[in-house]
Amino acid sequence: MPQTHWVPGILVAARRESSYNFNAVNAWDSNAVGPRQGDGHPLNCSRGVLQVIPPTFAAYHHPGTSNAIYDGVANICAAMHYVMVRYGVYRDGSNLAGRVRQFDPTRRPGGY
């Protein structure tokens, strides 16, 4: 993947979503429902550096990366795949900031 647009956007989103914490869990928003999992949190809590929920992680997981949602590479790859499909972000990421506010340093944070 070209890094020119992706890396700056991912760094912005990682700061906003988890303060760069690969083990972050959001157990208080509307996603935080479902039975407790092995990590002690409800099934649909957002997890990891880019705060992906488990069903999204599973659906957009990139083959060849870890199946662990807390693995930074796997979490970021799943999030990248998700924004490409969901928001029409180009593979080179050149329209990432324009399509997904949470990855844009010039706009206020917002979910994705």
C-alpha positions in Angstrom: 0.0 0.0 0.0 1.3 3.5 -0.8 2.2 5.2 2.4 1.9 8.9 1.4 -1.7 9.3 2.3 -2.4 6.3 4.5 0.3 6.8 7.2 -0.6 10.4 8.1 -4.3 9.5 8.2 -3.8 6.4 10.3 -1.7 8.3 12.8 -4.4 10.9 13.2 -7.1 8.2 13.6 -5.0 6.2 16.0 -4.4 9.2 18.2 -8.1 10.1 18.2 -9.4 6.5 18.6 -7.0 5.0 21.1 -4.2 7.4 21.9 -2.0 4.9 20.0 -2.9 2.1 22.5 -3.0 -1.2 20.7 -4.9 -2.7 23.7 -7.6 0.0 24.0 -11.2 -1.1 24.5 -14.2 1.2 24.4 -16.6 -0.4 26.9 -18.9 2.6 27.2 -20.4 3.5 23.7 -23.4 2.1 21.9 -21.3 -0.8 20.5 -20.4 -2.1 24.0 -23.1 -4.8 24.1 -23.1 -8.6 24.0 -21.8 -11.4 26.1 -18.5 -11.0 27.9 -15.5 -12.3 25.9 -12.2 -13.7 26.9 -10.7 -10.2 27.4 -13.5 -9.4 29.9 -15.4 -7.0 27.7 -18.7 -7.2 25.9 -18.6 -8.8 22.4 -19.1 -5.6 20.3 -16.8 -3.2 22.2 -14.5 -1.3 19.8 -11.0 -2.7 20.3 -7.4 -2.0 19.3 -5.5 0.9 17.9 -8.2 1.9 15.4 -11.1 0.8 17.5 -12.6 -1.8 15.2 -15.6 -3.9 16.5 -15.1 -7.7 16.2 -17.7 -8.2 13.5 -16.1 -5.6 11.3 -12.6 -7.0 12.1 -13.8 -10.4 11.0 -15.5 -9.2 7.9 -12.6 -7.0 6.7 -9.7 -9.0 8.1 -6.8 -9.1 5.7 -5.5 -12.7 4.9 -2.0 -13.2 6.1 -2.4 -10.9 9.2 -3.0 -12.1 12.7 -6.6 -13.1 13.7 -6.0 -11.1 16.9 -8.0 -7.8 17.0 -5.4 -6.3 19.3 -2.6 -7.0 16.8 -1.8 -3.5 15.5 -1.0 -4.6 11.9 -4.2 -6.7 11.7 -6.3 -4.0 13.3 -5.0 -1.3 10.9 -5.4 -3.6 7.8 -9.0 -4.4 8.7 -9.8 -0.7 9.3 -8.1 0.2 5.9 -10.1 -2.4 4.1 -13.3 -1.3 5.8 -12.9 2.4 4.9 -12.0 1.4 1.3 -15.3 -0.6 1.0 -17.6 1.5 3.2 -16.5 5.0 2.2 -14.9 4.5 -1.3 -11.4 5.3 -0.2 -9.0 4.7 -3.0 -6.4 1.9 -2.6 -3.6 4.6 -2.7 -5.5 6.5 0.1 -5.4 9.8 -1.8 -9.0 10.6 -0.9 -8.8 9.2 2.7 -8.9 12.5 4.6 -11.7 13.8 2.3 -13.9 10.7 2.7 -13.3 9.9 6.4 -13.3 12.8 8.8 -11.7 10.8 11.6 -8.5 10.4 9.5 -8.4 14.1 8.5 -6.2 16.3 10.7 -7.9 19.5 9.5 -11.4 18.5 10.6 -12.9 17.8 14.0 -12.9 14.1 15.0 -15.9 12.0 14.1 -16.7 8.3 14.1 -16.1 6.1 11.1 
